[in-house]
Amino acid sequence: MFSPSCPVCGSSSKKLANPEGRDLHEFDCKRCGRFSITGSAEAVLENKKPTDRQKMNLSSWLRQNSGSSINTTNLDSLLSLAAPTFAERADLLLGRIAREAAHAGASVSIEAPGWGSNGEMWCSISWSLHWEELVYLLTAYLGDEKQWITYSSVMSSVSAKITPKGYERLDELRHTSAAEPIGFCAMWFDKEVLPAWTDAISPAIRDAGYRDVRIDSVHHNNRIDDEIMAQIRRSRFVVADFTGQRGGVYFEAGFAIGLGLPVIWTIREDALKDVHFDNRQYNFIQWNPSDLQAFRRALTSRIEATLGRGPVAA
């Protein structure tokens, strides 16, 4: 059945059947995509009265991390999510236009939010607060300032076409991400899974010829979320371990996908059942704490099969 509004962003959404015996409501929202939220988290969210920017940041994060679940444990951290920088949002938007275009030189129609339009999706992809902000990104920045697109406006839509300079920008982004042979690891920072990092993930990345980076080992003066995004942008790939179901891991994997970086999915074998439903489609490397050397070998093989041998001596 159709719900009058999404509990996160207020857009029209389809409320799916509740999983049997669980206080969990699943939604398919025009802006947020597919996600689930517990009834208690929905009540807390309504009482907190988050700002429009908080709601839209959460909505964009849900779009990037399809199938995520909101509960009272992770709600506060999700409401504190910071948007990517203005330039990063423009890059995400440019990359999506390229994926939507039928061929080089083809136009892509981006419509204002409304019944039957694709506007909510485009606002979410670009982390835009509303249609006006999305249009500003498209016209004033991608078009007039950078000349990465040409555009025309008709009624409540913008038709965008990537220019040769825009394709050069996309090539530059791919080259920049490939410039440093870094394998970034997103995972739960808990002693329960520390051996997986020290005995398997870290040495596997080095065995494959790349530098291993985890954010807790990086010295920086920036906000932690800004530094995470900066490190991912410098990386060739991301190893995302979902053991512990940390919201940050879903965010970092989604951000990497948005940049076009390969994500290698791993999880402790007893935790696969907890992965959010839309993420179960990925080919997870499952590991057992009693045999981390097998995990190390499997991860090394997956990295080399995905990206080839790296240039860093093990």
Backbone as a ProteinNet text record, in pm:
[ID]
protein_1_A
[PRIMARY]
MFSPSCPVCGSSSKKLANPEGRDLHEFDCKRCGRFSITGSAEAVLENKKPTDRQKMNLSSWLRQNSGSSINTTNLDSLLSLAAPTFAERADLLLGRIAREAAHAGASVSIEAPGWGSNGEMWCSISWSLHWEELVYLLTAYLGDEKQWITYSSVMSSVSAKITPKGYERLDELRHTSAAEPIGFCAMWFDKEVLPAWTDAISPAIRDAGYRDVRIDSVHHNNRIDDEIMAQIRRSRFVVADFTGQRGGVYFEAGFAIGLGLPVIWTIREDALKDVHFDNRQYNFIQWNPSDLQAFRRALTSRIEATLGRGPVAA
[TERTIARY]
84.7	0	87.9	29.8	105.9	85.7	196.9	192.8	185	118.5	112.4	248.9	344.5	476.6	580.4	705	818.4	850.1	878.9	908.3	1038.1	1125.3	1252.7	1241.4	1200.8	1207	1071.4	963.5	830.4	782.8	866.2	822.9	723.1	649.6	558.8	639.9	589	664.2	568.6	622	545.6	587	490.3	520	504.9	612.8	613.3	565.5	541.3	494.3	600.4	557.9	650.1	701.6	832.4	882.2	809.2	771.2	688.5	757.1	682.1	731.6	834.7	855.1	957.7	896.6	945.7	901	978.6	955	1033.7	941.7	951.2	868.5	959.3	928.4	1009.7	941.8	1023.3	972.8	1049.4	980.5	1043.8	1007.7	1100	1074.8	1134.5	1066.6	1114.8	1248.5	1274	1399.9	1500.1	1457.2	1548.8	1582.2	1498.8	1517.2	1457.9	1508.3	1455.8	1531.9	1458.5	1518.3	1414.2	1458.8	1366.2	1392.5	1290.8	1301.5	1213.6	1264.9	1184.3	1077.6	969.7	863.4	910.9	997.9	1049	1137.8	1220.7	1305.4	1220	1112.1	1022.8	960.8	924	865.6	969.1	1092.3	1198.9	1230.5	1235	1264.7	1160.1	1035.2	928.5	941	977.8	990.5	1113	1220.5	1344	1329.9	1239.1	1218	1351	1418.9	1546.6	1527.4	1634.6	1630.2	1611.9	1573.6	1559.1	1691	1801.9	1931.8	1965	1937.5	1961.9	1880.2	1754.7	1668.5	1717.3	1758.4	1802.6	1937.9	2027.3	2153.5	2128	2036.7	2002	1938.4	1852.7	1788.6	1891.6	1989.8	2092.6	2178.8	2208.2	2285.8	2209.2	2079.4	1998.3	1997.5	1991.1	1994.1	2125.4	2236.8	2367	2383.7	2310.6	2325.5	2192.1	2145.8	2013.9	1999.3	1884.8	1856.4	1896.4	1944.2	1986.6	1867.7	1898.2	1794.8	1824.6	1722.9	1735.8	1674.5	1748.2	1695.3	1737.1	1696.1	1726.2	1874.5	1948.3	2091.5	2170.2	2133.5	2212.9	2149.7	2030.2	1959.7	2038.9	2093.3	2165.1	2285.4	2360.5	2478.3	2437	2325.3	2278.7	2230.6	2169.9	2124.7	2240.8	2357.9	2474.8	2562.5	2517.1	2595.3	2620.3	2742	2775	2770.9	2724.6	2722.9	2865	2889.8	3018.2	3035.4	3155.2	3178.7	3099.7	3087.8	3014	3073.8	3206.3	3271.9	3250.5	3253.6	3230.9	3088.3	2994.2	2854.9	2840.4	2908.9	2904	2965.3	3074.2	3135.7	3041.4	2972.6	2875.9	2765.1	2719.7	2614.5	2662.5	2783.6	2840.2	2853.9	2901.5	2917	2784.5	2678	2547.8	2490.7	2512.9	2468.1	2535.7	2665.1	2737.9	2678.7	2642.1	2585.4	2446.5	2370	2234.9	2232.6	2338.7	2342	2352.9	2275.4	2275.9	2409.4	2476.8	2606.1	2669.8	2798.1	2865	2793.8	2761	2690.7	2540.1	2488.8	2343.9	2299.6	2179	2122.2	2050.3	2049.7	1979.2	1880.3	1756.7	1652.3	1642.8	1652.6	1644.4	1524.4	1425.5	1297.1	1281.9	1200.3	1169.1	1090.5	1109.8	1032.6	883.1	813.2	669.5	621	493.4	436.1	489.9	548	597.3	731	794.3	922	1038.1	1160.4	1280.8	1353.6	1287.3	1355	1404.2	1324.4	1367.8	1495.7	1504.1	1624.6	1747	1735.3	1849.9	1889.1	1791.8	1823.9	1903.3	1861.3	1928.2	2068.6	2086.3	2218.3	2317.8	2271.1	2359.6	2359.4	2293.4	2284.1	2226.5	2130.1	2070.6	1952.2	1938.1	1828.4	1695.4	1695.4	1571.7	1607.5	1505.2	1522.1	1608.5	1590	1666	1816	1852	1993.8	2049.4	1970.6	2012.8	2034.9	1942.2	1955.8	2080.2	2110.7	2230.8	2356.8	2360.2	2473.4	2488.1	2375.2	2376.9	2417.9	2349.9	2366	2481.9	2482.1	2583.6	2721.7	2729	2860.5	2904	2829.6	2870.1	2864.8	2765.2	2750.5	2832	2792	2853.7	2997.4	3021.6	3154	3255.6	3221.5	3317.6	3306.8	3191.5	3167.4	3186.7	3144.7	3149.8	3021.3	2916.1	2793.1	2741.8	2661	2574	2433.3	2348.8	2215.4	2113.5	1990.5	1877.5	1763.9	1685.9	1574.2	1443	1353.3	1219.8	1119.7	1033.9	936.4	1010.1	977.5	1038.1	1136.2	1220.3	1321.3	1446.8	1557.5	1684.6	1736.2	1772.8	1833.8	1984.2	2060.6	2205.4	2280.5	2388.8	2474.2	2619.2	2692.9	2832.2	2918.2	3000.7	3090.3	3220.4	3303.3	3434.9	3512.9	3502.3	3569.3	3514.5	3384.2	3323.7	3376.2	3391.7	3448	3594.6	3664.8	3801.9	3803.5	3703.8	3694.5	3670.6	3582.8	3557.6	3683	3756.6	3882.9	3982.5	3983.7	4072.6	4038.9	3909.8	3867.8	3913.9	3898.7	3944	4095.3	4166.4	4312.2	4356.8	4288.1	4324.1	4305.4	4192.8	4168.1	4268.5	4324.4	4420.8	4563.6	4585	4720.8	4794.1	4724.4	4787.6	4744.9	4838.2	4804.6	4758.1	4642.9	4590.8	4469.1	4465.5	4345.4	4289.4	4176	4115.7	4026.2	4032.4	3949.6	3846.8	3719.6	3610.6	3563	3568.5	3528.7	3498.1	3450.3	3419	3548.8	3567.9	3688.3	3662.6	3664.5	3638	3737.1	3776.9	3876.7	3828	3695.4	3638.5	3682.7	3701.6	3739.5	3880.4	3953.1	4088.7	4179.4	4175.1	4260.8	4231.7	4107.7	4076.2	4153.3	4172.8	4251.1	4400.4	4452.1	4596.9	4649.7	4570.1	4619.1	4570.5	4472.3	4417.3	4403.8	4321.8	4291.1	4414.2	4482.1	4600.3	4708.2	4749.2	4852.5	4804.9	4674.2	4623.5	4635.5	4603	4616.4	4762.2	4854.4	4997	5044.1	4994.6	5031.9	4993.8	4883.9	4836.2	4909.2	4995.2	5075.5	5021.4	4944.3	4886.2	4916.4	4903.8	4921.2	4789	4795.3	4675.3	4650	4528.3	4491.8	4361.6	4363.8	4242.5	4241	4124.3	4119.8	4176.2	4170.6	4221.4	4373.5	4438.6	4585.1	4635.3	4542.9	4579.7	4582.6	4692.7	4702.6	4639.9	4550.9	4481.9	4430.2	4402.3	4343.2	4199.3	4151.9	4016.6	3914.8	3785.8	3681	3695.2	3660.7	3684.4	3609.4	3483.3	3408.6	3468.9	3520.2	3586.6	3712.1	3787.7	3911.8	3883.3	3776.6	3739.5	3712.2	3632.8	3600.6	3725.1	3815	3938.9	4024.9	4034.1	4113.8	4054.1	3922.5	3858.6	3884.4	3877.3	3902.3	4044.9	4138.8	4277.7	4303.5	4205.2	4226.8	4193.3	4250.4	4217.5	4092.3	4072.1	3958.5	3930	3815.7	3776.5	3743.7	3801.2	3759.2	3659.8	3537.6	3432.1	3392	3424.5	3386.8	3264.2	3155.9	3026.8	2998.9	3096.5	3079.3	3047.7	2942	2902.1	2799.9	2773.2	2667.8	2682.5	2802.2	2826.8	2774.9	2701.8	2647.8	2755.7	2870.5	2979.9	3032.2	3031.9	3080	2986.3	2855.3	2759.6	2781.1	2802.9	2825.2	2949.7	3060.7	3187.8	3183.5	3117.5	3102.6	3017.4	2909.3	2823.5	2894	2975.8	3050.7	3150.2	3216	3311.1	3240.4	3124.1	3048.3	3010.3	2970.2	2935	3050.9	3173.5	3292.2	3339.4	3273.8	3314.2	3429.1	3458.4	3567.9	3518.1	3601.4	3563.2	3551.8	3450.8	3433.4	3441.3	3523.7	3536.2	3466.7	3367.7	3275.8	3319.6	3336	3374.5	3288.1	3280.4	3202.5	3236.1	3231.7	3245.4	3127.5	3152.9	3052.8	2922.9	2929.1	2806.3	2722.7	2775.3	2705.6	2640.5	2656	2600.8	2448.6	2384.5	2238.1	2189.6	2276.6	2237.6	2255.2	2318.3	2341.9	2208.1	2195.9	2071.5	2036.1	1906.4	1860.4	1911.7	1921.4	1965.6	2115.5	2190.9	2335	2373.3	2277.5	2310	2338	2309.2	2335.6	2484.7	2566.4	2709	2779.5	2891.9	2966.8	3062.1	3013.3	3091.3	3195.6	3315	3412.6	3377.6	3340.3	3305.3	3427.9	3451.9	3570.7	3537.2	3626	3611.2	3726	3696.9	3805	3910.8	3874.8	3970.8	4063.5	4038.2	4122.5	4141.5	4210.1	4230.2	4329.6	4414.1	4506.9	4433	4327	4244.8	4176.1	4130.7	4070.7	4173.2	4294.5	4400.9	4425.5	4433.8	4459.2	4342.2	4220	4102.4	4091.6	4120.7	4112.6	4221.7	4342.3	4449.9	4410.9	4356.5	4315.9	4206.6	4108.2	3998.9	4050.2	4141.5	4197.5	4269.8	4355.2	4433.2	4341.8	4235.3	4142.2	4062.8	4037.5	3957.1	4039.3	4160.8	4240.2	4374.5	4417.1	4550	4650.3	4770	4875.3	4915.5	4927.4	4967.8	5117.6	5165.2	5307.6	5390.8	5325.3	5396.8	5452.3	5581.2	5644.5	5592.8	5556.9	5503.8	5615
-119.5	0	124	238.1	362.5	440.9	483	564.4	710.4	797.2	938.2	1004	956.9	1018.4	926.1	946.5	873.1	928.6	844.3	894.5	972.1	961.5	1033.9	1166.7	1163.2	1284.5	1345.6	1271.9	1324.2	1303.9	1244.3	1217.5	1102.4	1089.9	976.5	848	743.7	619.6	502.2	387.7	264.2	191	165.4	93.6	-54.9	-128.7	-271	-347.8	-474.7	-556.8	-564.2	-561.6	-573.2	-717	-735.8	-871.4	-934.7	-1058.1	-1124.8	-1126.1	-1084.1	-1089.6	-984.8	-882.8	-782.1	-643.5	-559.6	-420	-340.8	-371.9	-314	-283.3	-161	-118	-90.7	-152	-135.4	-37.9	50.9	153.4	149.6	187	211.5	354.4	445.8	589.3	644.3	742.4	802.1	871.5	924.4	993.8	904.6	839.3	762.2	624.6	573.7	437.5	339.3	217.2	113.5	115.4	114.5	110.6	58.4	28.9	-12.5	71.5	84.1	161.6	96.7	86.7	30	129.8	77.5	165.7	261.1	212.6	299.2	408.9	376	478.7	580.4	535.4	626.5	727.1	677.8	767.1	866.5	817.8	907.3	1011.4	969.7	1062.5	1172.6	1138.1	1237.8	1336.1	1286.2	1373.2	1462.8	1415.6	1493.6	1617.1	1610.3	1721.5	1767.4	1678.4	1716.6	1828	1900.4	2006.7	1945.3	2030	1982.2	1927.2	1991.7	1945	1809.2	1788.4	1658	1550.2	1579	1480.9	1451.2	1554	1532	1460.5	1488.2	1414.4	1266.7	1238.9	1100.2	1034.4	1107.8	1054.9	1018.8	1106.3	1079.8	961	950.2	835	705.5	706.6	586.4	548.6	648.2	621	553.7	599.5	541.3	403.8	375.8	251.1	177.9	141	80	-42.9	-52	-165.6	-145.5	-25.9	-0.3	3.7	-16	-16.9	89.9	164.8	268.8	216.2	230.4	190.7	294.2	275.3	375.6	379.3	274.1	270.8	357	353.8	426.5	558.2	591.5	709.8	838.1	856.8	981.2	999.5	891.8	903.6	931.6	873.6	899.1	1042.4	1098.4	1237.3	1337.1	1289.7	1378.6	1367.6	1291.7	1276.5	1412	1432.6	1553.8	1521.8	1615.6	1597.4	1604.2	1540.6	1562.8	1711.6	1750.4	1889.5	1925	2055	2100.9	2040.9	2043.1	1990.4	1839.9	1768.2	1623.6	1592.1	1672.1	1652.2	1673.7	1774	1799.5	1682.8	1626.3	1510.6	1390.8	1368.1	1258.6	1279	1402.6	1434.7	1414.4	1459.3	1442.6	1294.5	1217.1	1074.1	1005.7	1046.8	985.1	1024.5	1149	1190	1102.5	1076.2	991.9	851.4	797.3	662.1	658	766.9	770.4	798.1	859.3	893.7	768	762.7	644.7	628.9	741.2	739.3	876.2	888.1	1017.7	1118.1	1233	1335.4	1329.3	1227.4	1215.5	1305.4	1357.2	1441.9	1356.3	1404.7	1339.2	1439	1398.5	1486.6	1470.6	1582.3	1585	1671.3	1610.7	1676.4	1725.1	1826.4	1875.9	1770.5	1761.5	1664.6	1682.7	1573.1	1575.8	1438.7	1423.2	1293.1	1240.7	1120.8	1057.5	1108	1201.6	1256	1182.1	1212.4	1153.8	1253.4	1365.5	1473.2	1436.8	1360.7	1322.8	1240.9	1149.9	1067.5	1154.6	1252.4	1337.2	1425.7	1474.3	1552.4	1466.7	1341.7	1253.3	1219.9	1188.7	1154.6	1267.7	1391.8	1508.1	1567.7	1502.2	1551	1692.9	1719.9	1853.7	1865.3	1982.2	2006.4	2010.3	2065.8	2079.2	2101.8	2117.2	2133.3	2254.4	2366.2	2487.8	2464.7	2389.4	2362.5	2270.1	2172.6	2083.2	2161.2	2250	2330.2	2417.9	2472.4	2554.2	2471.7	2348.7	2260.7	2233.7	2207.5	2174.2	2293	2405.6	2517.6	2609.6	2658.6	2756.6	2694	2570.8	2510.5	2418.8	2308.8	2216	2281	2370.6	2433.6	2559.8	2668.5	2799.6	2807.9	2759.9	2774.1	2675.9	2548.3	2446	2409.7	2434.7	2399.7	2250.3	2170.5	2025.1	1970.4	2053.8	2016.1	2137.4	2111	2213.5	2179.5	2278.7	2252.4	2344.3	2300.6	2384.1	2354.3	2456.6	2442.4	2457.8	2363.6	2367.6	2338	2434.5	2417.4	2381.2	2266.3	2226.2	2111.6	2123.5	2020.4	2083.5	2014.7	2056.8	1941.8	1972.2	1873.4	1897.3	1796.2	1811.6	1719.6	1772.1	1694.7	1718.1	1611.5	1623.9	1670.3	1769.5	1822.7	1742.1	1763.2	1698.7	1731.8	1856.7	1891.3	1808.8	1782.1	1700.2	1558.4	1502.5	1367.3	1367.1	1474.9	1485.7	1487.5	1555.8	1557.5	1417	1342.3	1205.6	1119.3	1137.2	1065.2	1106.2	1235.1	1285.8	1223.3	1210.5	1149.2	1004.3	932.9	794.2	786.8	878.6	881.1	918.5	1016.6	1059.5	946.4	875.5	765.5	653.3	644.5	537.8	581.9	710.7	762.8	705.6	679.1	627.3	482.2	391.6	249.1	215.5	268.9	253.1	161.9	70	-7.5	39.2	107.7	162.8	57.4	45	-52.3	19.2	-13.1	35.1	-82.7	-69.6	-180.6	-130.6	-217.9	-191.9	-182.2	-72.5	-55.7	-112.8	-241.5	-307.9	-421.5	-446.8	-551.4	-688.4	-704	-831.7	-869.2	-768.5	-795.6	-745.4	-696.8	-646.5	-751.2	-879	-978.6	-992.4	-969	-976.7	-870.8	-754.2	-648.8	-679.9	-710.7	-727.6	-854	-962.4	-1091.3	-1126.9	-1052.9	-1091	-972.9	-872.2	-765.7	-682.3	-633.7	-550.2	-623.2	-743.8	-812.9	-854.7	-883	-920.4	-804.2	-682.7	-565.4	-547.1	-564.3	-551.6	-665.2	-787.3	-901.5	-877.2	-805.7	-778.9	-662.2	-594.4	-487.3	-347.8	-327.5	-196.1	-157.4	-28.3	21	8.6	-43.1	-61.7	62.4	114.7	234.4	208.3	236.3	237.9	371.7	435.4	575.8	599.4	500	521.5	526	494	501	623	709.8	827.4	950.5	1024.9	1150.3	1262.7	1338.9	1444.5	1550.5	1669.4	1778.7	1806.8	1737.1	1758.7	1688.5	1717.4	1637.5	1495.4	1397	1257.6	1218.1	1265.6	1226.2	1287.4	1412.2	1473.8	1395.9	1353.3	1281.5	1143.2	1077.8	948.3	962.6	1063.2	1082.4	1117.5	1197.3	1232.6	1108.4	1022	899.7	806.2	793.1	706.7	760.2	892.4	950.9	923.1	906.8	879.6	731.1	646.4	502	438.9	321.4	243.7	160.3	117.1	30.8	38.5	-15.5	-18.8	-162.8	-208.3	-333.4	-295.4	-342	-307.6	-432.7	-436.6	-551	-513.5	-588.3	-552.2	-621.6	-690.7	-750	-639.9	-656.6	-554.6	-456.5	-461.1	-378.4	-229.6	-175.4	-35.1	55.2	159.6	252.4	318.1	346	409.5	324	192.4	103.4	109.7	111.1	125.5	258.8	365.2	496.4	496.4	443.3	447.6	361	244.8	160.8	232	295.4	367.9	485.1	556.8	669.8	621.4	509.2	454	414.1	351.2	312.6	436.4	542.1	665.9	724.5	700.9	749.3	652.4	537.5	439.3	350.6	344.9	261.2	119.4	19.4	-116.7	-131.9	-203	-236	-387.3	-433	-575.8	-600.5	-686.8	-706.1	-826	-805.6	-915.3	-912.6	-1028.2	-1036.7	-1166.4	-1162.4	-1285.5	-1377	-1504.6	-1593.1	-1601.9	-1583.9	-1593.5	-1465.3	-1359.9	-1230.8	-1200.9	-1288.6	-1260.2	-1244.7	-1318.5	-1311.6	-1174.6	-1093	-961.4	-850.7	-881.3	-779	-731.1	-601.4	-544.8	-606.8	-625.6	-713.5	-677.4	-550.6	-513.9	-532.1	-548.4	-566.9	-714	-803.8	-946.6	-994.8	-911.6	-949.1	-954.6	-888.4	-881.4	-1010.5	-1035.2	-1158.8	-1139	-1166	-1146.6	-1256	-1216.5	-1311.9	-1334.7	-1456	-1488.1	-1546	-1500.1	-1544.3	-1602.3	-1689.2	-1755	-1711.9	-1666.5	-1619.7	-1724.8	-1853	-1959.9	-1988.2	-1927.2	-1951.1	-1821.1	-1725.9	-1595.8	-1602	-1703.6	-1716.6	-1751.3	-1829.8	-1858.3	-1730.8	-1648.3	-1519.3	-1431.4	-1428.1	-1347.1	-1389.5	-1520.5	-1569.4	-1536	-1555.5	-1529.2	-1381.6	-1294.3	-1150.9	-1106.1	-1157.8	-1125.4	-1163.7	-1283.2	-1330.5	-1242.5	-1201.2	-1118.7	-980.7	-922.5	-791.8	-801.3	-902.7	-916.2	-947.8	-1025.5	-1056.3	-933.6	-845.1	-726.1	-614.1	-590.9	-474.4	-509.8	-632.5	-666.9	-645.2	-689.1	-676.6	-530.2	-482.6	-344.9	-326.4	-201.6	-173.3	-174.8	-189.4	-178.7	-315.2	-319.5	-446.7	-488	-614.3	-665.1	-675
0	0	0	-38.1	-43.1	85.2	143.4	263.8	221.1	297.9	259.7	252.7	330.7	325.3	385.9	342.1	397.4	536.3	635	769.9	779.2	678.6	680.5	607.4	479.9	397.3	366.3	389.3	362	220.4	131.9	-4.9	-6.2	-118.2	-130.2	-133.4	-70.7	-61.5	-58.2	-90.6	-82.6	43.8	130.4	253.5	227.1	247.3	219.4	341.5	324.5	436.5	545.5	670.6	782.9	791.5	817.4	839.7	957.6	941.8	1042.9	1178.8	1280	1417.5	1451.8	1366.7	1395.2	1393.4	1484.1	1488.8	1385.2	1259.7	1152.2	1034.5	983.9	871.8	752.1	640.1	520.4	423.9	364.5	273.3	141.3	35.9	-93.9	-131.2	-105.3	-116.6	-245.3	-304.6	-429	-410.2	-290.4	-265.2	-191.7	-85.2	-0.5	-57.5	-148	-194.4	-94.7	-94.9	-5	126.5	235.4	368.6	466.1	586.7	691.5	815.7	899.6	1022.9	1129.1	1249.5	1356.4	1399.2	1453.6	1499.7	1607.3	1697.6	1804.7	1747	1646.1	1584.2	1508.6	1448.2	1377.7	1474.2	1593.9	1695	1746	1769.9	1817.6	1710.7	1586	1476.7	1469.1	1486.8	1482.8	1598.6	1715.9	1833.9	1827.3	1761.4	1755.2	1666.5	1570	1476.3	1414.7	1341	1278.6	1177.1	1149.7	1049.7	910.3	815.8	678.5	625.9	659.7	612	672.3	799.8	860.3	790.6	763.4	697.6	557	484.8	347.6	342.3	438.4	443.9	471.3	565.8	594.8	472.9	404.7	284.6	178.1	156.4	56.3	95.8	225.7	273.7	250.9	276.7	254	106.6	18.7	-125.1	-164.1	-106.7	-136.8	-74.6	32.1	106.1	108.6	-9.2	-24.4	64.8	130.4	217.4	361.4	397.3	533.8	629.3	756.4	859.2	963.5	1001.8	1104	1232.8	1342.7	1472.7	1575.8	1699.3	1802.4	1836.8	1802.7	1831.4	1734.4	1605.3	1506	1461.1	1513.4	1464.4	1487.8	1608.2	1637.1	1545.1	1521.6	1435.6	1291.3	1247.5	1111.8	1095.1	1199.6	1191.4	1197.1	1238.7	1244.9	1120.6	1021.4	898.4	831.8	787.8	711.8	563.5	484.9	340.2	284.9	170.3	101.7	70.2	35.5	-0.4	-126.4	-151.3	-268.9	-396.6	-407.5	-527.1	-539.5	-427.2	-431.5	-473.6	-428.5	-469	-619.8	-672.4	-816.5	-894.1	-842.2	-907.7	-908.2	-795.1	-789.2	-892.4	-904.3	-999.9	-1143.8	-1171.9	-1306.4	-1341	-1244.2	-1268.5	-1295.5	-1225.9	-1247.9	-1384.9	-1425.1	-1558.6	-1664.4	-1646	-1741.6	-1746.3	-1629.6	-1627.5	-1689.6	-1676.4	-1730.4	-1881	-1933.6	-2076.5	-2160.9	-2268.4	-2355.5	-2426.9	-2451.7	-2519.8	-2500.4	-2533.1	-2523.9	-2613.6	-2557.3	-2632.3	-2618.9	-2548.9	-2529.4	-2414.7	-2423.9	-2319.2	-2215.1	-2092.3	-1982.1	-1924.2	-1910.4	-1857.5	-1706.4	-1636.3	-1490.1	-1454.3	-1388.6	-1367.8	-1224.5	-1206.9	-1073.3	-997.5	-865.6	-787.4	-809.3	-818.7	-841	-879.2	-893.7	-924.2	-1057.4	-1054.2	-1175.4	-1224.2	-1152.3	-1199	-1134.2	-1182.8	-1123.7	-1034.8	-1002.1	-931	-793.4	-717.1	-582.5	-587	-684.5	-697.4	-724.3	-814.7	-847.4	-730	-654.6	-534.3	-436.6	-420.2	-326.7	-371.4	-499.1	-552.7	-528.6	-542.6	-529.3	-389.1	-294.1	-156.7	-153.5	-241	-248.5	-153.9	-94.2	-1	-74.6	-195.6	-272.4	-419.2	-502.2	-645.7	-680.6	-608.5	-637.8	-619.1	-514.3	-492	-599.8	-640.1	-747.3	-876.9	-910	-1032.1	-1024.8	-907.8	-890.9	-918	-865.3	-891.1	-1041	-1104.2	-1246	-1333	-1312.7	-1406	-1369.6	-1244.1	-1206.3	-1193.5	-1143.3	-1119.3	-1234.1	-1256.8	-1361.9	-1500.3	-1520.1	-1650.6	-1667.6	-1597.7	-1621	-1570.4	-1449.1	-1388.9	-1448.3	-1447.8	-1490.4	-1638.3	-1697.3	-1837.1	-1862.5	-1763.3	-1776.6	-1838	-1838.8	-1907.3	-1985.2	-2086.7	-2143.1	-2098.5	-2088.7	-2035.3	-2099.9	-2092.3	-2132	-2035.9	-2005.1	-1912.2	-1987.2	-1964	-2022.7	-1912.4	-1884.1	-1776.8	-1646.9	-1589.7	-1461.7	-1480.9	-1579.6	-1602.3	-1661.5	-1644.1	-1701.7	-1787.2	-1908.4	-1996.3	-1994.4	-1954	-1936.8	-2031.1	-2088.4	-2178.8	-2137.2	-2115.2	-2072.6	-2190.5	-2165.7	-2268.2	-2270.9	-2373.7	-2371.3	-2244.1	-2196.5	-2070.2	-1954.5	-1957.9	-1853.4	-1854.6	-1973	-1981.6	-1938.6	-1966.9	-1916.9	-1764.7	-1705.5	-1559.1	-1503.9	-1567.8	-1523.2	-1536.6	-1645.7	-1661.3	-1552.8	-1521.3	-1416.6	-1282.1	-1253	-1127	-1120.6	-1230.8	-1232	-1218.3	-1283.5	-1274	-1133.3	-1073	-937.6	-838.8	-853.1	-760.1	-779.1	-901.8	-927.1	-902	-870.1	-859.5	-738.7	-630.4	-510.1	-489.6	-474	-460.8	-319.2	-282	-146	-147.7	-53.8	-25.4	107.5	105.1	226.9	290.1	420	490.5	576.6	554.3	638.9	721.9	854.1	939.8	1080.8	1162.9	1302.8	1382	1455.1	1536.8	1676.3	1687.2	1814.6	1831.1	1955	1979.7	1935.4	1924.8	1881.9	1740.8	1655.2	1515.9	1483.3	1582.4	1557.1	1492.2	1534.5	1467.5	1318.6	1277.6	1134.7	1056.7	1118.8	1054.8	1057.4	1175.1	1189.7	1122.4	1123.9	1074.7	934.7	882.9	752.4	656.9	692	596.4	563.4	668	645.3	566.7	608.6	529.5	390	373.7	240.9	143.5	189.7	103.5	63.2	158.1	126.6	36.1	62.1	-22.7	-168.5	-190.1	-326.3	-391.5	-315.1	-373.6	-352.1	-245	-216.1	-71.4	-43.4	93.1	168.1	287.5	368.2	453.6	449.8	526.2	599.6	728.4	810.7	881.7	891.5	931.5	1070.8	1160	1295.3	1300	1186.2	1182.4	1107.4	1062.6	983.5	1073	1071.5	1146.3	1063.1	1123.5	1048	1144.3	1087.7	1163.4	1122	1018.1	968.9	1057.7	1032.1	1092.6	1041	1124.8	1088.7	962.3	946.1	827.1	700.6	709.9	594.8	557.5	658.6	632.4	571.5	617.2	560.3	411	375.6	233.7	153	212.5	142.8	119.2	219.9	205.5	101.4	98.9	-0.2	-140.5	-157.3	-289.4	-337.4	-243.2	-281.2	-305.2	-277.8	-278.7	-413.3	-437.6	-556.2	-532.6	-408.6	-378	-228.5	-189.7	-48.7	-10.3	99.3	162.2	271.7	259.4	354.9	430.2	559.2	641.9	724.5	706.8	764.6	897.4	951.7	1083.4	1185	1260.7	1357.4	1304.4	1173.1	1113.2	1147.9	1127.9	1160.8	1049.5	1087.4	989.3	905.8	967.4	894.8	780.7	798	692.3	572	598.9	488.8	416.1	492.5	432	344.1	397.9	325.5	200.3	207.6	88.5	-16.1	28.3	-64.8	-128.8	-51.3	-105.9	-211.4	-183.8	-281.2	-409.8	-397.7	-516.2	-597.1	-526.1	-594.4	-673.1	-626.9	-697.4	-805.3	-815	-915	-872.5	-741.8	-693.3	-664.4	-689.4	-653.4	-501.1	-456.6	-315.5	-301.5	-210.8	-182.1	-49.1	-51.4	60.2	143.3	275.5	363.3	488.6	555.5	678.6	751.7	882.5	960.4	927.4	910.9	852.7	932.7	1064.1	1143.6	1138.2	1074.3	1071.9	937.4	838.7	706.1	711.9	799.9	809.5	852.2	911.9	961.2	857.8	745.3	643.6	588	566.8	515.4	381.6	359	251.8	113.9	79.2	-55.9	-75.3	32.1	19.7	9.7	32	26.3	-115	-215	-353.8	-383.2	-300.8	-329.3	-287.3	-351.9	-328.3	-209.8	-91.4	30.5	46.2	89	139.7	286.4	320.5	458.4	528.9	649.8	720.4	857.3	902	1031.8	1122.2	1243.3	1331.7	1359.6	1344.7	1373.2	1255.9	1139.5	1022.7	945	1006.8	943.7	828.2	826	713.1	584.5	596.6	478.7	429.9	523.6	489.4	419.2	470.6	410.1	265.5	241.3	105.5	12.1	62.2	-21	-56.8	40.5	15.1	-81.5	-66	-160.1	-301.9	-316.9	-449.7	-508.5	-425	-474.1	-518.5	-440.8	-477.4	-611.8	-625.6	-749.2	-867.9	-846.1	-954.8	-996.9	-901.9	-929.3	-990.2	-937.7	-978.5	-1040.8	-1030.3	-1075.5	-962.3	-985.1	-886.4	-870.6	-747.1	-720.7	-725.7	-722	-740.4	-612.4	-497.6	-370.5	-331.6	-301.2	-261.2	-125.2	-112.8	14.5	118.1
[MASK]
++++++++++++++++++++++++++++++++++++++++++++++++++++++++++++++++++++++++++++++++++++++++++++++++++++++++++++++++++++++++++++++++++++++++++++++++++++++++++++++++++++++++++++++++++++++++++++++++++++++++++++++++++++++++++++++++++++++++++++++++++++++++++++++++++++++++++++++++++++++++++++++++++++++++++++++++++++++++++

